[in-house]
Amino acid sequence: MFEWSRKNKFQSAIIIAIFILVITLIIYYICNALELGGFSILIALVFSIASSWASYYYSDKIILASCKARPATKEEDLKLVNILDSLMVTAGLPKKPDLYVVEDNQPNAFATGRNPEHAVICVTTGLLDKLSYYELEGVIAHEMSHIKNYDILLSTVVSVFVGFIVMLSDMFTRIIFCGGSKDSDDDSKANGILMLLGLICLILSPIFGTLMQLALSRKREFLADSTAIEFTRNPDGLISALQKLEDDSNELQYANSATANMYIVNPFKKDGNRGKKKTSSIWSTHPSTEDRINALKNII
């Protein structure tokens, strides 16, 4: 587990470095398109470093705001609070994670934050309403495992960075293709090069985002499942919870492709696959629920 945590920290540092480089290039070309001259590279560097710093320290708040989460309270969410308190005894976390709730019928959950000292667990009201005590305990233990293994740092940073890069690439493309034509041949050639770069960014940004998310090895879900069993000593609770989450047909209202990898199960439901054997592919952000359940049964 310690080796896995160290690997996640290293991967996060690499992703942040890549993010700074990509943002710098995109902003540099945007500044050139706006004819800001020699200040372009300075503006690009300042913007990329500032956005990286803000994303690292405020990524959890950005994600919670995007799904309109509210803080959990003892008055409304006593069962959830009690489960977290009881799991703190076995989880060994340095600080109790903050609890948040999203008003949504789909049962799902995720953890976010930059480290165990600044961690958040967020669940949907559908999860609270549809799961039994021990099923909910298994899900919360799974999210606490992500916190302990430093999976949250990697997944949160990637989610924010992917969304930000796609947004900037789209902005860059609009500026280039909406820009007026220039009089001189040199300017026309320069504008043509920028248009080509804009098209490349438009095409590659979704692919880049997917590759960033796939950098989060699906093995982390298997590890979090097994670690959760160490916390609860009750594999049946998590097995039953995963099956319920898989079978539920509700769509998650605030789900998006940038944050899908953070949830305990994929928030996007594919009706055409219902009733069929669900398997994971190299492009999946999650292993199949069937594979996860079989792995848990092998632990018993």
N, C-alpha and C positions, 0 to 999 in steps of 0.2 A: 504493500500500500504506500509506503514511504517513497519507493522508487517511482510509482505511478504519479504521485503528487509532484515530485521533482520534474518528471517528464512534462507534465501539464504546465508548470511554471516556465520551463524552457520554451515550449511551443508557443505560449502566450507572448513571450519576449520576441520571438521570431515574427509572429503575426503583427505585433505592434510596429516592428521595424519595416515590414512590408507595407503596412498601412501608411506609414509616414512617407515612404517613397512614392507610392501610387498617388496619394493625395497631393503631394508636392508636384508631381508631373501634371495631374489634371488641372490644378489651380494655376500652374504656370502657363499652360496652353489657354486657359480661360482668360487670364490677364493679357496674354498676347493678342487674343481675339478682340479684347476691349481696348487694345492699343495703349497699354499702361507703360510701355517702354521698359527702361532699365530696372524699374521697381518690381517687375514681374516675379523674379526668382526670390526676392526678399519677402514679398507678400505671400508667395507660395509656401516658403519655409515657415514663416510665422503662423500661417493658417493651419498647416498640417500638424505642427507641434502642439499648437493650442487645442486643436480638435482631438488629437490623441490624448492629451492630458485630461480634457473634459470627459472623453469617452471612458477612460480608465477609472476616473474617480466618480463619475455620475452615471455610468451605464445602467446600474440597477434602477435608478430613478427614472431614466429615460424609458426603460422597458416597462416598469410599473405604470408610468403615465400612459404609455401606448395602449395598454390593455385596461385602463381605467380601474386599477385595483384600489381597494380601500384597506386601511389597517384592520386587522381582526381584533375583536374585543371579547372580554369574558362574558359580557351580557348576551351577545349574539352568537358567539362561536366557542362556547365553553368546552365542548367535546374536543375541538381542535386544540385549544390551549392546553387542556389536561394531557392529551396524547403527547404533545411536544415536551411538556414538563417531565413526563415519565421517561421518555426516550433520552433526555439529556443525561440521565444517570449512566446509561450504557454507551452512548455515542462518544463521549469524551471530547466534546467540542469546547473550545475555550470560552465561548459566549453563546447564549441562546439566540438563535436566529429570530429576526422580526417576522411576524406572520401577516400576510395580506390575503384578501379575498376578492375574486372577480365575480361579478354577477353574470353567470352564464350557465346554461343548462347542460353543456357537455361536461362530464366528469374528467378533470385533468388537473395537472399540477406541474410546477417547475420551481427550481431554486436559482437564485441569482446573487450577484455581489462579487467583490474583488478578492475576498479572502474569508476565512471562518469568523474573523472578528467583525466583518461587515457583510453579513449574509442575510438573505431574505428567502423565505419559503412562501410561495403564492399558490393558492388552490381556488378552484371554482366552486360556486354554490352547488353546482350539479354533483361535484364530488362529495360534498358534505351531506347532501340529501340522499344520495343513492348508495353510498357505501356504509357497511356496518362498522362498528368500532374497530375490530381487528383488521378489516380491509383498509380502513383509513390509516391505521397505525402502520401498515406495511408500506403505503404510499409515502407517508411522512418520513419513515425510516429510509426509504429509497432516496428521497431528496436530501436528507441529512448526510447520506453517504456521498452524494455529489459534493456537498460542502466540505466534508472531511478530506476527500480525495483531490480537492482543488479543481474539480471539473467545472465549477461555477465560473471561475476566472476565465478559463478558455472559452466556454460557450457564450458567456455574456459579452466578452470582448469581440468575438467573431460576429455575433448577432448585430451589435451596434455598428461595427466596421462595415459589414456587408451592406446594410441598409444605407449607410452614409456614402459609400463608394458608388452604389447604383444611383443614388440621388444626384451626386455631383456629375457623374457621367451623363445622365439625362440632361442636366442643366447645360453642360458643355456642348452637347450635341445640338440642343435648341439654339444656343448662341451662335454656333458655327453656321448652321443651316438657315438661320433667320437673318444672318448678317448680310449687308449689302455688298455688291460687287465693287471692286477697286478699279481705278483707271489704268494704272501702270501694269505692264506685264509681270514685273517682279512681284507686285502686290497680289496679282491674280494667281500667280504660282504659289505664293505663300498661303493665300486663302484656300487654294486647292489642297495643299498639304494638310492644313488644319481641318478641312472638311473630311479628308480621308482618315485623319486621326480620330475625329469625332465619330465617324462610322465604326472604326475599329473599337473604340471605347463602348459604343452602343451595343455592338455584337458580343464583345468579350466580358462586359461587366456581369451579366447573369451567370456566365460560365465561371468567371473568377469567384463570384459569390458562392456558387455550388461547390467549387473545389475547396474554398475556405471552410465551408461547413463540413465537408467530408474529411477535413483534417482532424475533426473530432471523431476519433475512432469509435465505431459502434461497440467495441469491446467495453467502453466505459459504462454502457447500460448493463451489461452482464455483471461487471464488477460491482456496480451500485446495487444491483439486485441481490447479489451474494452477501455484500456487506450489510444490507438491510436485514437479512436473515440473522446475521450475527447480533444485531441490535435487538430484534424482537423475539428470536428463538421460535418463530412461528411462520414457516414458509407458506402454510395454507392461506393465511391472510393475504399475503401479497399475490399469490397465485390467483385467488378468487378475484382480487381487485383488478389485476391485469386483464382477466377474462371479461369482467364487466366493462372496463374501459374500452376494450376492443369491440365489444358487441354493441355499445351505445351508438345510436344513429344521429345524434345531434351534432350540428356544426358549431365550431367555436367561433363566436362572433368577431373577436379581435385577433384571430390568428393571421399570421403572414409568413411568407417564405423565409424571412430573415430570422425569425424567432422560433420556427417550428421545431428545430433541433433541441430546444431547451426543455420541451415538455416530456413527461414520463412516457407518453405514447404520442404518435403523430396526430396532431389536431385536425388534419385534413382527412375527411372520410370519403372513401371511394365506393359509391353504392354498387357499381358494377362488379365489385369483387366480393360482395357479401355472399356468404355461403360457400365460398371457395377457399382452398388452402392458401393462406397468406404467407408469402416468402419474401425475404429481403433481397435486394440487389445491391450492386456496387454503388448505385446512386441513391440508396435509401439513407435517411438520416437516423433511422432506428432499425435495430434488428427486428425480425418478425416477432409478434407476441407469442406465437406458437413455439418458436425456438427458445424464447426467454422462459416460458412456462416449463418446457422440457428440461432446460438447464436447472431450474429450481427443483424440479422433481428428482433430478439426479443427486441433489444435495441431501435430500431426505434419507 
